[in-house]
Amino acid sequence: MRAMRVVVVAALIACAMTALCVAEEEADVKKVAEEVKAEVPPREEDQEMQTGEAPRRAANDYSHPNVKVTAMIPDYLGKEIPAGEEVEMIVWFANAAETPMKLHGIFAALQSSMDASRFIQNFTPRALDVVVESNTEASVSYKFAPSEYLTAMPYRLFSVIEYSDARGQRYFNVLFNETLGFAEANVAFDVELIMTYLIIIGTIVGSIYGIYLCFTKKTTKGKSKSAAKPTEEVPHEENEWLIGTSAHEHMKKQKKEKKN
């Protein structure tokens, strides 16, 4: 019984710790996602649909007309992105303007494929300090890791790059704003799953051992009560079937010798 109690207490503690970690992670993701949502300018199409008016944006909400940006995920072209693994995005920045452009950073997040205002996961931004001269090109990489707890389904990947010209005027270019497929994580060593199996096995083994002990005690008591008494030796004289044989005479002699 003591072993069973220890197993049950361990199971409750493991479940509580798992729930606490998941809750903290969800709170952090929600907080950072709200911050990124406030920093990223609204898309022109979304603003026009919400207000019904032509979009009125500040100057730093526009991409530069002489800058062309292209992004791709080369390792997963036409493939589902596995959750829990690091993914690399390659960004090509072509500056056809008359002034150099300074790259400041790349931001990315996962949104619901059904509701663009719902952020699922915010990825860590990458700060940049790269200057792209006039009429030149540059490439940078951005790595992000989808959470291993993501449900295997399509999500919208939203990513932007921030840069500025020589006057300090800031611009934003959308790198990704499309729905991509995500697959389940390929976890080779799942600690929580192994702990669950160990708890289940420990509970079963403890129960079987307890039943075995109870059965053994009952069986031992029954045997001690019904134990047979030792048989007494039968005197040679009572062995009538030996009378008249050489063995009977031999036993008589032995008995007389013992008395003498």
N, C-alpha and C positions, 0 to 999 in steps of 0.2 A: 504493500500500500504506500509506503514511503517513496519507493521508486516512481510510482504512478503520479504522486503529488508533485515530485520534482519535475517530471516530464511536462505535466500540465502547466506549471508555473513558467517553465522555460518557453513553452509555446505562446503563452499570453504575453510575455515580455517581448518576444520576437515580433509578434503582430503589432504591438503598440509602437515599437521602434520604427517599423516599416511605415506605419500610418503617419507618424510624426515627420519622417523624412520626406514623404510624398507631399504632405501639406506645406512644409517649408519651401520645397522646390516650386510648387504651384504658386505660392505667394510671391516668391522672387521673380518668377517668369512674368506674372501679371504686372508687377510694379515696373519692371524694365520695359515691358511691351508698351505700357502707357506712356513712358518717357519717350520712347522712339516714335510712337504715333504722334506725339505733340511736336517732335522735331521735324519729321518728314512732311513736306508740303502736300496738300491734297492734289489728287490727279484732276486734270481739267475735265475729264468726262464725269467724274463723281460730283464735282462742284456744280456742273451744269445740270445734272439730273436732280440734285437736292434742291437747288434754288430756282431752277427754270430760267435762269438768266445767263448771259455770257459771263464766263469766269473773269474775275478781277483779282489778279495776283500781284504780289510785290515783285520788284525787279529780281531779287535773289531767289525767286521760285522758278525761274526760267532756266532751261539749258542753253548754253551758248550756241548760237547758230552755226559757228564755224568749228564746232567740236563734235566729233563722232566717236561714240563709245559702243563697243561690242563685248558681250560676255557669253561664256559658255562653260559647261561642266564636262570636260572631255572624257572623263572616265565612265560617265553614265549617259552617253548620248543614246536616246531611245530606250533607256533602261530605267527600272525602278531604283530609287536611291535607298540603300539599306539604313534603317534606323540604328543609332548607336555607333556608327562609324564616321570617321572624319572624311569630309568631302572637300575637294579643292575646286574653286571657281577661278577661271582665268579671265582677266579683263584687259582689253586692248583700248588704249586711249590715243586717238589721233587728233592733234592740235593743228588746225589749218588757219588759226587766227594770227593776227600780226603781233600779238603779245604772248609771252610765255604764260602757261597755266600751272598753278600749284595744286597738287592733289592733297586733300586733307584727310579723307577717310572713306571707308566703305561700311555700310550698315545693311543688315539683312534680318528678315524675320519670316516666320511661317504664319500664314493666315488660313482661316477656314475657306475651303473651296466654294462654300455656299454663301458665306457672309464675310466680305472683305474687312469689315470693321472688327471682326473677332480675331485677335491674335492668339495663336496656339503656342508659339515659342519664339523668343527673341534671342538672336545669336550675338555673341560678343563682337562689338565693332572693332575694326582694325584701323588704327591711326596711321596716316601716311604723311610723309614729308618729302614728296617727289615733285620736282619741277620739270615740266615738259616744255621744251623750247618751241618757238614758232615753227610751223611746218615740219614737225617731227612727231614720232610715235613712241609710245612706251607701253609696256605690259606689266601688270601687277597681279598677284594672286591673293585670293581670300579663302581661308579655310573655315569651315563651320561643321558642327557635329549635331545632327538631329538626335533628340533624346531617344534612348533605347525603349522608353515607355510609350512611344507613339504608336497609335493603332495603325495597322497597315491599311492605308486608304490614300486617295489623292489630297494634296494640300497645295495652296497657292504660295509660291516662293516670291517674296517681295524684297528687292534689294536696290539700293541707290548708292551713287558715288558723289561725293561733295568735292568741289574744287573752286578755285578763284583765279581772277586775272591779276595783272600787275597793279591795278588800282585797288584791289581788295574786294572787288565785287564777287559775291559768292553765287555759284550755280549748282544745280542738281541734275543729274542724269539717271533715269531709271535703267538699271541693269537687267533685272528680272521682274516680271509681273505676270507670271503664267502658272498654270496648274501642272504639278508634277506628281508622279506616282511614288509612293514610299512603301518599302517592304518591311517585314518584321525583322527585328534585330537577330543577327546570328551570334547568339551567346553560347560560347563553348563551356563556360564555367559559371553557372548561375548559383550564387551562394544562397539566395533565399529559397530556391527550389530544393537544393540539397538539404538545407536545414529543415524544410517541411517534411521531406522524405525521412530524415533521421528521427524527427519527432514522432511521425506515424509508426515507424519501425520500433522505436523505443517503447511507445505505448502498447503495441501488440505484444512485444517480448515481455514487458513487465506484467501484463495481464496473464499471459500463459504461465509465467513463473509463479505468480500468486496462486493460480488455480492448481498448479502442480504441488506447491507446498501444502495447500489445504488437503488435497487428495492423499498425499504421502502421510500426513499426520493421522488421518482417519484410518488408513490401511494398517499403520503400525499399531495403533490401539487395538484393532480387531484381532490382529495376529497374536499379541501378547496375552489376550484373554483366552483364546482358543488353543494355546500351546499345549501339546500332549505331554503327559507325565512320562518320565523315563521308566522303561520296563525293568522289573526285577529278575534276577537270575533264578532259574528253576533248579531246585536241588536235583542232584543226580538220581536220588532215590525215586523222585516223582516221574522220571523218564522211564516209564514202564516198558517202552518199546526197546530199551537197551538191555533189559534183564535177559540173562542167558547168553549174552554175547561177550566176546573178549574185551570189548571196550568197557562193559559194565564191571568186569573183574579188575581191569586196570584202574578204573576210577576208585574202586573200593580200596585198593592198595594205597593209592595216593592219599586218600582220606585218613587211613590208619597211620601213615607216615607223618602226616601233619599233626595228628593228635599226640603221637609219641615225641 
